[in-house]
Amino acid sequence: MKFIKLISWFVLPLSLSVLANGASDDNAAVSRSGNSVITQQQGNSLVQALKDDYNDTSQDCHGSPAFLCSGITFRGNKPGNYHVWNPSPNAIKSGGVSFSYLRKDSKYSKLAYGYKSGYIIYQIFRGDFAPGKIDLDYLCFFPIDAATNERDSNGCGKTPGYSGSQSCDAQNIYTAGAWRDHYYQGNANHHHQCSFNLREGASSDTTKNFSEGIKSMAQISSESFGTQNELRLGLWDQDIGNVLPIQAFFYVYGSGLGEAQSYQQDFYNTTGIAIPVIKMSLPEYSNQDVQFTFNMNEQAI
């Protein structure tokens, strides 16, 4: 999807002599006793925006897919030998980057691979999308984790050796009920499920596709609450952090704080842009909701 909203962006100047490797190597959490370049107002506004996005269960955005103005689109990760905001080696190999989508009607209790941290990107049609930031290409949506690194078509297509795993479009599957039936025909195997097409210019209705994809999670709610969904985005260039629409770095518990702080420090050292760290507490039970909190003492910059 190619859409850009223009508003003010909080960017702080930084000397070019500061190096990206200034982030902590041991990912141990730090607590600031002095002044932070992050403000309490910035943190409070961020938390309110995330709560609003999470609670907004709109089925569309004025006729466009709902992910453009509602929900939380995020990527779970862990520190590695590359900037966390760059496409990973596995993403480059598979031709797409895996995110997850979180909303009041599409929640779950854990992240992929047991990740404890990551980053959140802006919803493009929200009022706080920033000038000079690129909008990323949304490719497809799986109601439950789909092992996309093994699939063709940028992770949206067929899994080798699994008949019926090609896209939902290719199989004329356009509703949550039809997706559920197909999923169970494959013995609820994640490799067998099909993806809902979100590509710009798709022949099918991408707005309805995403809405039906979210509804599909409810069709298998006893399973989907325990396993995250998967949203595939197209690759972007390496080392363009200054134009990526990153809204927050987050952690879910424990040592994830130190990881999120390392992303924050590295991003600030590299781009001069100050992005808050927040805690995103996932629900333990299906009748609970995600909680977003900001703590000044948890900012590493």
The 8 nearest C-alpha neighbors of each residue, nearest first, counted from 0:
[[1, 136, 199, 2, 137, 135, 198, 134],
 [2, 0, 134, 3, 136, 135, 199, 133],
 [1, 3, 0, 134, 123, 4, 124, 133],
 [2, 4, 134, 5, 123, 1, 133, 128],
 [5, 3, 128, 129, 6, 123, 124, 130],
 [4, 6, 130, 129, 128, 3, 7, 131],
 [7, 5, 129, 130, 127, 128, 8, 4],
 [6, 8, 129, 130, 9, 5, 127, 128],
 [9, 7, 129, 10, 6, 130, 128, 127],
 [8, 10, 11, 7, 272, 273, 274, 129],
 [11, 9, 272, 8, 273, 12, 271, 270],
 [10, 12, 272, 271, 13, 273, 9, 36],
 [13, 11, 271, 10, 14, 272, 270, 15],
 [12, 14, 271, 15, 11, 17, 268, 270],
 [13, 15, 16, 17, 12, 271, 268, 18],
 [16, 14, 17, 13, 18, 269, 268, 271],
 [15, 17, 14, 18, 13, 268, 19, 269],
 [18, 16, 15, 268, 14, 19, 21, 13],
 [19, 17, 20, 21, 268, 16, 269, 15],
 [18, 20, 269, 268, 21, 265, 22, 17],
 [21, 19, 22, 18, 265, 23, 268, 24],
 [20, 22, 19, 18, 23, 265, 268, 264],
 [23, 21, 265, 264, 261, 20, 24, 19],
 [22, 24, 26, 25, 261, 21, 27, 264],
 [25, 23, 26, 22, 261, 27, 20, 21],
 [24, 26, 27, 23, 257, 258, 261, 28],
 [27, 25, 257, 258, 23, 24, 261, 28],
 [28, 26, 257, 25, 29, 254, 258, 23],
 [29, 27, 257, 256, 26, 260, 30, 254],
 [28, 30, 299, 27, 31, 297, 257, 260],
 [31, 29, 296, 297, 32, 28, 299, 298],
 [32, 30, 296, 33, 29, 299, 298, 297],
 [31, 33, 30, 34, 296, 35, 295, 29],
 [34, 32, 31, 35, 30, 296, 300, 36],
 [33, 35, 36, 32, 31, 37, 300, 38],
 [36, 34, 37, 300, 33, 38, 298, 31],
 [35, 37, 300, 38, 34, 273, 11, 298],
 [38, 36, 35, 275, 273, 41, 39, 300],
 [39, 37, 41, 40, 36, 42, 35, 295],
 [38, 40, 42, 41, 43, 295, 37, 294],
 [41, 39, 43, 38, 42, 44, 45, 37],
 [40, 42, 38, 44, 39, 43, 45, 37],
 [43, 41, 39, 45, 40, 44, 293, 46],
 [42, 44, 40, 46, 45, 41, 39, 47],
 [45, 43, 47, 41, 42, 46, 40, 48],
 [44, 46, 42, 48, 43, 47, 41, 49],
 [45, 47, 49, 43, 48, 44, 291, 50],
 [46, 48, 50, 44, 45, 49, 51, 43],
 [49, 47, 51, 45, 46, 50, 44, 52],
 [50, 48, 52, 46, 51, 47, 53, 45],
 [51, 49, 53, 47, 48, 52, 54, 46],
 [50, 52, 48, 54, 49, 53, 55, 47],
 [53, 51, 70, 69, 49, 55, 50, 54],
 [54, 52, 102, 70, 50, 51, 55, 103],
 [53, 55, 51, 103, 52, 56, 50, 102],
 [54, 56, 52, 69, 53, 57, 51, 70],
 [57, 55, 54, 58, 104, 69, 103, 102],
 [58, 56, 59, 55, 65, 69, 60, 68],
 [57, 59, 65, 210, 56, 60, 64, 206],
 [60, 58, 65, 64, 57, 62, 63, 61],
 [61, 59, 63, 65, 62, 64, 68, 67],
 [62, 60, 63, 59, 64, 65, 58, 68],
 [61, 63, 60, 59, 64, 206, 65, 58],
 [62, 64, 60, 206, 59, 61, 65, 67],
 [65, 63, 206, 59, 66, 60, 67, 209],
 [64, 66, 59, 60, 67, 58, 68, 69],
 [67, 65, 69, 68, 64, 70, 122, 72],
 [68, 66, 123, 122, 124, 65, 64, 69],
 [67, 69, 124, 122, 125, 66, 65, 60],
 [70, 68, 52, 66, 55, 65, 67, 122],
 [69, 71, 53, 52, 102, 101, 66, 72],
 [72, 70, 101, 100, 53, 73, 102, 52],
 [73, 71, 100, 99, 119, 120, 101, 70],
 [74, 72, 119, 98, 99, 118, 120, 71],
 [73, 75, 98, 117, 118, 99, 76, 119],
 [76, 74, 117, 116, 114, 73, 110, 118],
 [77, 75, 117, 116, 114, 74, 78, 83],
 [76, 78, 79, 116, 114, 258, 117, 75],
 [79, 77, 258, 83, 76, 80, 262, 261],
 [80, 78, 81, 77, 83, 82, 76, 87],
 [79, 81, 82, 78, 83, 87, 77, 88],
 [82, 80, 79, 83, 85, 87, 78, 84],
 [83, 81, 84, 85, 80, 79, 265, 262],
 [82, 84, 85, 81, 262, 78, 76, 79],
 [83, 85, 82, 86, 240, 118, 238, 243],
 [86, 84, 237, 83, 82, 87, 238, 81],
 [87, 85, 90, 91, 96, 84, 234, 88],
 [86, 88, 90, 89, 85, 91, 81, 83],
 [87, 89, 91, 90, 92, 86, 93, 81],
 [90, 88, 92, 87, 91, 93, 148, 86],
 [91, 89, 87, 96, 93, 95, 92, 88],
 [90, 92, 94, 88, 89, 93, 87, 86],
 [91, 93, 89, 90, 94, 88, 148, 95],
 [94, 92, 90, 148, 91, 95, 153, 89],
 [95, 93, 153, 91, 92, 90, 234, 154],
 [94, 96, 233, 153, 234, 90, 232, 93],
 [95, 97, 90, 232, 231, 233, 234, 86],
 [98, 96, 231, 230, 229, 232, 95, 74],
 [97, 99, 74, 230, 73, 229, 231, 96],
 [100, 98, 229, 230, 73, 228, 72, 74],
 [99, 101, 72, 71, 73, 230, 70, 228],
 [102, 100, 71, 106, 105, 70, 72, 99],
 [101, 103, 53, 70, 105, 104, 106, 71],
 [102, 104, 54, 105, 53, 106, 288, 56],
 [103, 105, 102, 106, 56, 213, 217, 101],
 [106, 104, 102, 103, 101, 213, 216, 107],
 [107, 105, 101, 102, 103, 104, 224, 108],
 [108, 106, 224, 225, 227, 109, 226, 223],
 [107, 109, 282, 281, 225, 283, 224, 106],
 [110, 108, 107, 226, 225, 227, 281, 111],
 [109, 111, 113, 114, 227, 112, 75, 108],
 [110, 112, 113, 114, 227, 109, 75, 226],
 [113, 111, 114, 110, 75, 76, 109, 115],
 [112, 114, 111, 110, 115, 109, 75, 76],
 [115, 113, 112, 110, 76, 75, 116, 111],
 [114, 116, 255, 251, 250, 252, 113, 75],
 [117, 115, 250, 255, 249, 75, 259, 76],
 [116, 118, 75, 76, 249, 74, 248, 250],
 [117, 119, 248, 74, 73, 247, 249, 120],
 [120, 118, 73, 247, 246, 72, 245, 248],
 [121, 119, 245, 246, 244, 72, 73, 122],
 [120, 122, 246, 244, 123, 245, 128, 119],
 [123, 121, 67, 68, 125, 124, 69, 120],
 [122, 124, 67, 125, 128, 121, 68, 3],
 [125, 123, 68, 67, 122, 126, 4, 128],
 [126, 124, 68, 127, 122, 123, 128, 67],
 [125, 127, 128, 124, 4, 6, 123, 5],
 [126, 128, 125, 129, 6, 7, 4, 121],
 [129, 127, 4, 126, 123, 125, 121, 5],
 [128, 130, 6, 5, 8, 132, 7, 127],
 [131, 129, 5, 132, 6, 7, 4, 8],
 [130, 132, 242, 129, 133, 5, 3, 241],
 [133, 131, 242, 130, 244, 243, 129, 134],
 [134, 132, 242, 243, 135, 131, 244, 3],
 [133, 135, 1, 2, 3, 132, 136, 123],
 [134, 136, 133, 137, 0, 232, 233, 1],
 [135, 137, 233, 0, 232, 138, 134, 1],
 [136, 138, 232, 197, 198, 0, 139, 231],
 [137, 139, 198, 197, 232, 231, 136, 233],
 [140, 138, 196, 197, 231, 195, 194, 155],
 [139, 141, 230, 195, 194, 229, 231, 142],
 [140, 142, 194, 229, 143, 228, 230, 195],
 [143, 141, 228, 216, 212, 215, 140, 213],
 [142, 144, 228, 141, 227, 229, 145, 223],
 [145, 143, 228, 229, 227, 146, 141, 189],
 [144, 146, 189, 147, 190, 143, 141, 229],
 [147, 145, 148, 149, 144, 190, 150, 189],
 [146, 148, 154, 150, 149, 145, 155, 93],
 [147, 149, 93, 146, 150, 154, 89, 90],
 [148, 150, 147, 146, 158, 151, 154, 93],
 [151, 149, 158, 154, 147, 157, 156, 148],
 [150, 152, 156, 154, 157, 153, 155, 158],
 [153, 151, 156, 155, 154, 150, 157, 94],
 [154, 152, 94, 95, 155, 151, 93, 150],
 [155, 153, 147, 150, 151, 152, 156, 148],
 [156, 154, 152, 153, 194, 139, 150, 151],
 [157, 155, 165, 151, 152, 166, 150, 154],
 [156, 158, 165, 164, 150, 151, 159, 166],
 [157, 159, 150, 161, 164, 149, 190, 160],
 [160, 158, 161, 157, 150, 149, 162, 151],
 [159, 161, 158, 162, 157, 164, 190, 191],
 [162, 160, 158, 159, 164, 191, 163, 190],
 [161, 163, 164, 160, 191, 165, 157, 158],
 [162, 164, 165, 191, 161, 193, 192, 157],
 [165, 163, 191, 157, 193, 192, 162, 161],
 [164, 166, 157, 156, 163, 193, 169, 167],
 [167, 165, 193, 194, 156, 169, 168, 155],
 [166, 168, 172, 193, 170, 194, 169, 195],
 [169, 167, 171, 166, 170, 172, 196, 195],
 [168, 170, 166, 167, 171, 165, 172, 193],
 [169, 171, 167, 168, 172, 166, 165, 163],
 [172, 170, 168, 169, 167, 173, 166, 177],
 [173, 171, 167, 170, 177, 168, 174, 178],
 [172, 174, 171, 208, 167, 177, 175, 168],
 [175, 173, 177, 176, 211, 172, 178, 208],
 [174, 176, 215, 211, 178, 177, 214, 179],
 [177, 175, 179, 174, 178, 180, 215, 218],
 [176, 178, 180, 174, 179, 175, 172, 181],
 [177, 179, 175, 181, 176, 180, 182, 174],
 [180, 178, 182, 176, 181, 177, 175, 183],
 [181, 179, 177, 183, 182, 178, 184, 176],
 [180, 182, 184, 178, 179, 183, 177, 185],
 [183, 181, 179, 187, 192, 185, 180, 184],
 [184, 182, 187, 186, 185, 180, 181, 179],
 [185, 183, 181, 186, 182, 180, 187, 179],
 [184, 186, 183, 182, 187, 191, 188, 181],
 [187, 185, 183, 188, 184, 182, 191, 189],
 [188, 186, 183, 182, 185, 189, 184, 191],
 [187, 189, 191, 186, 190, 185, 192, 182],
 [188, 190, 145, 191, 192, 187, 144, 143],
 [191, 189, 188, 192, 145, 158, 164, 146],
 [190, 192, 164, 188, 189, 185, 161, 163],
 [193, 191, 182, 164, 189, 190, 194, 188],
 [192, 194, 166, 167, 164, 165, 191, 195],
 [195, 193, 166, 141, 167, 140, 139, 155],
 [194, 196, 140, 139, 208, 167, 212, 197],
 [195, 197, 139, 198, 205, 194, 208, 138],
 [198, 196, 139, 138, 205, 137, 195, 199],
 [199, 197, 138, 201, 196, 137, 200, 139],
 [198, 200, 0, 201, 197, 137, 138, 136],
 [199, 201, 198, 202, 203, 197, 0, 205],
 [202, 200, 203, 198, 199, 205, 197, 196],
 [201, 203, 200, 204, 205, 168, 196, 199],
 [202, 204, 201, 205, 168, 196, 208, 173],
 [205, 203, 207, 206, 208, 202, 201, 197],
 [206, 204, 208, 197, 207, 203, 209, 196],
 [207, 205, 64, 63, 208, 204, 209, 59],
 [206, 208, 210, 205, 204, 209, 211, 64],
 [209, 207, 205, 211, 206, 210, 195, 204],
 [208, 210, 212, 211, 207, 206, 205, 213],
 [209, 211, 207, 213, 212, 208, 58, 214],
 [212, 210, 214, 175, 208, 213, 209, 174],
 [211, 213, 209, 215, 210, 214, 142, 208],
 [214, 212, 210, 215, 211, 216, 209, 105],
 [213, 215, 211, 216, 217, 212, 175, 210],
 [216, 214, 175, 218, 212, 213, 217, 211],
 [215, 217, 214, 218, 142, 219, 213, 220],
 [216, 218, 220, 215, 219, 214, 213, 223],
 [217, 219, 215, 216, 220, 179, 214, 175],
 [220, 218, 217, 216, 222, 221, 223, 215],
 [219, 221, 217, 223, 222, 218, 216, 224],
 [222, 220, 219, 223, 224, 225, 217, 218],
 [223, 221, 220, 224, 225, 219, 226, 216],
 [222, 224, 220, 226, 225, 216, 219, 221],
 [225, 223, 107, 222, 226, 220, 108, 221],
 [224, 226, 223, 108, 222, 107, 109, 227],
 [227, 225, 223, 224, 107, 143, 109, 222],
 [228, 226, 143, 107, 144, 110, 223, 111],
 [229, 227, 143, 142, 144, 99, 141, 100],
 [230, 228, 99, 141, 144, 98, 140, 143],
 [229, 231, 140, 98, 99, 97, 139, 141],
 [232, 230, 97, 139, 138, 96, 98, 95],
 [233, 231, 137, 96, 138, 136, 95, 97],
 [232, 234, 95, 136, 96, 137, 138, 235],
 [233, 235, 95, 96, 94, 232, 86, 236],
 [236, 234, 233, 237, 86, 135, 85, 239],
 [237, 235, 239, 238, 234, 85, 86, 240],
 [236, 238, 85, 239, 235, 86, 240, 84],
 [239, 237, 240, 85, 236, 82, 84, 241],
 [240, 238, 241, 237, 242, 236, 243, 85],
 [241, 239, 243, 242, 238, 270, 84, 266],
 [240, 242, 239, 270, 243, 272, 132, 271],
 [243, 241, 132, 240, 239, 133, 131, 244],
 [242, 244, 240, 132, 245, 241, 133, 239],
 [245, 243, 120, 132, 121, 246, 242, 133],
 [246, 244, 120, 243, 247, 119, 121, 118],
 [245, 247, 120, 121, 119, 244, 274, 248],
 [248, 246, 119, 275, 118, 274, 245, 276],
 [247, 249, 118, 276, 259, 117, 119, 275],
 [250, 248, 277, 276, 278, 116, 117, 118],
 [249, 251, 116, 255, 278, 256, 115, 259],
 [250, 252, 279, 115, 280, 278, 116, 255],
 [253, 251, 255, 250, 115, 254, 256, 280],
 [254, 252, 255, 256, 251, 115, 250, 257],
 [253, 255, 256, 257, 252, 258, 28, 27],
 [254, 256, 115, 250, 258, 116, 253, 257],
 [257, 255, 259, 254, 258, 250, 28, 260],
 [256, 28, 258, 26, 27, 260, 255, 259],
 [259, 257, 255, 261, 26, 256, 260, 116],
 [260, 258, 262, 256, 261, 257, 249, 248],
 [259, 261, 263, 257, 258, 262, 299, 264],
 [260, 262, 258, 264, 22, 259, 263, 23],
 [263, 261, 265, 259, 260, 264, 266, 258],
 [264, 262, 260, 266, 261, 265, 267, 259],
 [263, 265, 261, 267, 22, 266, 262, 268],
 [264, 266, 22, 268, 262, 19, 267, 263],
 [267, 265, 269, 263, 264, 268, 270, 262],
 [268, 266, 271, 272, 264, 270, 269, 265],
 [267, 269, 265, 19, 266, 17, 271, 18],
 [268, 270, 19, 266, 267, 265, 271, 18],
 [271, 269, 272, 267, 241, 266, 268, 240],
 [270, 272, 267, 13, 12, 11, 268, 269],
 [273, 271, 10, 267, 270, 11, 274, 266],
 [272, 274, 267, 10, 271, 11, 37, 275],
 [273, 275, 247, 272, 263, 276, 246, 248],
 [276, 274, 247, 248, 277, 42, 37, 273],
 [275, 277, 248, 249, 247, 298, 259, 260],
 [278, 276, 249, 293, 292, 275, 248, 279],
 [277, 279, 250, 292, 249, 291, 251, 280],
 [278, 280, 291, 251, 290, 250, 249, 281],
 [281, 279, 290, 251, 289, 278, 291, 282],
 [280, 282, 289, 108, 279, 283, 109, 290],
 [283, 281, 287, 108, 284, 288, 289, 280],
 [282, 284, 108, 281, 285, 287, 107, 286],
 [285, 283, 282, 286, 287, 108, 288, 224],
 [284, 286, 287, 282, 224, 283, 107, 288],
 [287, 285, 284, 288, 282, 283, 106, 103],
 [288, 286, 282, 285, 284, 289, 283, 281],
 [289, 287, 282, 290, 103, 286, 281, 285],
 [288, 290, 281, 282, 280, 291, 279, 287],
 [289, 291, 280, 279, 288, 292, 281, 278],
 [292, 290, 279, 278, 46, 280, 289, 277],
 [293, 291, 278, 277, 46, 290, 294, 279],
 [292, 294, 277, 42, 278, 295, 46, 43],
 [295, 293, 296, 297, 292, 277, 298, 42],
 [294, 296, 297, 298, 39, 293, 38, 37],
 [297, 295, 30, 31, 294, 298, 32, 299],
 [296, 298, 295, 294, 30, 299, 29, 31],
 [299, 297, 300, 296, 295, 276, 31, 260],
 [298, 300, 260, 264, 29, 297, 31, 30],
 [299, 298, 35, 36, 264, 37, 263, 273]]
